[in-house]
Amino acid sequence: MEAELSFIDLFLQASLLVKLVMLMLLAMSVWGWVLIFQRKKVIGQAHSDALKFEDRFWSGVDLARLYQEISARAKNSRGMELLFHAGFKEFARLSNHDNADAQTRVEGAFRAMRVAHAREMEKLDSNLGILATIGSISPYIGLFGTVWGIMNAFIALGAVKQATLAMVAPGIAEALIATAMGLFAAIPAVIAYNRFTNRVEKVDNQYMNFIDEFVAILQRQTLSNGKNVKGDAL
């Protein structure tokens, strides 16, 4: 029966432009889901790594030893441990200069950590803009396909003397599929974007809190122990 036309039948009967719209929306939907799974893994790993490093950092470990451990695998370091590595490295470098006072060393470490922080946040924010774009434009692309399909359906009806519902329904149905596909692509992308944005903000807060806390430790150390930074002062 005509009323039991499948999605594939409706796709095949659609005009060329509507077919192109559907294929575009299908590609955007697949691309969106790939980005969703990829971003979920990256952001989740960043949060997990931050918690693990914080446990290690606040366990009372000697900071110089911790720095050496991270330096040994510097190419694989990321997230919060990379912030620590950048800050401690700059602090140690400035400590070797006799003309660098305590404030200069601490400020240098802070600037190094902020640079590393900006780079790490850029990695976490990567591709979130694409998800937002998919979520915002997919319904409009689908709506364009629907409008075009319905317009063609009514133009075809104008060529016949007597129009019936059976003649109108298939054309409208194939056109409305474009809107449905646009929503199918947009809804997961919007949900994922909002969720990931919130999670990235939480990771960002973890990073910034760690930077503030580490700077405070360095300030105490420069006042009490000069150039030596020891974990037992935690």
N, C-alpha and C positions, 0 to 999 in steps of 0.2 A: 504493500500500500504506500501511497505517496506520503502519508503522515508518519511512516516509519523509516523515513530516510535517515541514514546514519550520518555521523559527522563527516566521514570521508566522502559520502555522496554529495552532501551539501558543499563541501570544499571543492569537489570536482565541478560542480555546477555553477560555482561562483565566477564572477568576472575576473579577468586577469589582475586588475588592480587590487581587488579584495583578496585574491589569493596571495599576492605579494605582501599585503598587510598582515595576513594571517601568518605567513612564513616569518615575517619580521618579528611579530609578537612571540612566536614560538622560539625563535633564536634568542630574543631578549629574556624570555622566561628561563630557558636553559642556562644562559649566561648568568642570570640572577641567582639561580640555585647553586651554580658552581662557586660564585663569589660568597654566597651565604655560608657554605660549608668551609670554604677556605678561610674566611674572616673569623668564623667561630673557632676554628682550630688555633689561629694565630693569637687572637685576643685572649682566649682561654688559657693558652700556654703562657702568655705574658703575665696574667694574674697569678697563675700557679707558681711561676718562677719567682715572682716578687715575694710571695708568701714564704717560699723556701729560703730565699736569700735573707729575708728579714729574720727568720728563725736562726740562721747561721750567724748573722751579724750580731744579733743581741744575745748570743749564747756565751759571750765573754771571750771569744777567740781574739788572739792578738791580731790587730788590724794589719800590721806589716806582713804577717804570715798569710792572712786572707788575701792580701794584695798579690803576694807571690803565687798563691794557688790560682788566682784568676789570670794572672799574667801568663802562666804556663799554658793556658788554653784561651788566650786572648781572642783568637780568631773565632772561637765558638761562643764567646761571652755575649750576653744580650740583656736588655732590660735593666733592672735595678743594679745588678752586679756590674754592668757596663758603666753606669753612673758612678758607682763607687770607685771603679778602676780609674776612670777619667779624673775624678776629684783627687784621689789619693796620689796619683801619678803627678799631677800638677803641683800639689802641695809639697811632695818630696822634691820635685825639681826646683821649686822656688826656695826650699829649705837649704839647698846647697849654695845659695847665693847669700853671702854675708850681709849684703846691703838690703836684703828683703826682710822687712819687719813682719811682725805677727799678722797685722791686718792685711798686708799685701799678700801673704801666703794664703790666708783664709779666703780673701776675695778672689784670688786666682783659682783656687779649688772650686769656688762657687760658680765662677764663669765657665770653667771646664765642664762642670756637671750640667749646667744649663744648656750648653751646646749639645752635649750627649743626650740630654733629655729631649731637646727639639728634634733630633734625628730619630730617636726611638718613637716619639709620638707621630712623626711623619710616617713611619712604618705601620703603626697601628691604624692610622687614619686612611691608609692607602686603600683605594677602591670603594670606600664608603660613599664617595661622591657619585660613583657609577650606580650604586644601589639606589641612591636618592633620585638619580636621573631616571632610572628604569621605573621606579615607583611613581614618578610625577608625570612622565610623558606617555606611558603605556595606555592608560585609559583614553587619552586624546587620540592616539593612533588608532585604537580600536573603534572609537567613535567615528573617526574619519572613514574607516572601512564600512561601518554600519550605514552612515549617511549616504555614501557612494552606492552601496548595494541597494538600499531602499529606493534611492533616486532611479537607478536603472530598472528596478522592479516596476515602479509606477510609469516609467517611460514605455516599458514593454506593454503594460496594461492599456496604455493609450492607443496602442495599435490594434486592439481588438474591440469589437462592438459590444460584447457582453462580458463583463468581468465577474468572476466568482471567487469565493474565498479559497477554493482549491488552487486557483491560479496565483493568488497573492501570497498565500502562506509560505510556500517553499522559498520564494525570493526574499521575503522578510526574514525567515528563519536563518538563511545562509548569511544574511547581512548582520543579524544580531549576534552570530557566533563571533564576529570580530570584536564586538564590545565585551563579550564574555571572556575571550582570550586576553584582551587588554587588562581586565580586572584580575584574571588569573596570574598574569605576570606582575601586576602592580602590588597586589595585597601582600604577598610574602616579602617583596622587596621593601615596602614601607615598614612592615613590622620588624624585619631584620635590621633595617637602618636605625630605627628608633632604639631597639634593644642594644645594638652594638655601640651606638653613640653613648648610651648610658654606661655601658661597661667600659668603654675607653675612658670616659670621664673618671670613673672610679680608679682605674689603673693610673691615670694621670695624677689623681690625688695621692695615691700611694707613692708615686715617684717624687712629687713635690714635698710631701711630708718627710720622706727619707732624706731629701736634699737638705731641708731645714734642720733635721735632727743631726745629720752628719756634720753640717757646718757648725752647729752648736758644740759638738764634740771636739772638732778641730780648734774652735776658739778656746775651750777649756784647756785643751792640751797645750796650746801655745802659751797660755798664761801660766800653767803649772810646770810643764816639762820642757819648755823651749821648743826644740825642733823634733823631739821624739814623740811619736804617736803610738801609744800602747793600748791594747784592748782591755787591760785590767783596770783602766780608768773609767770604763763603762759602768 
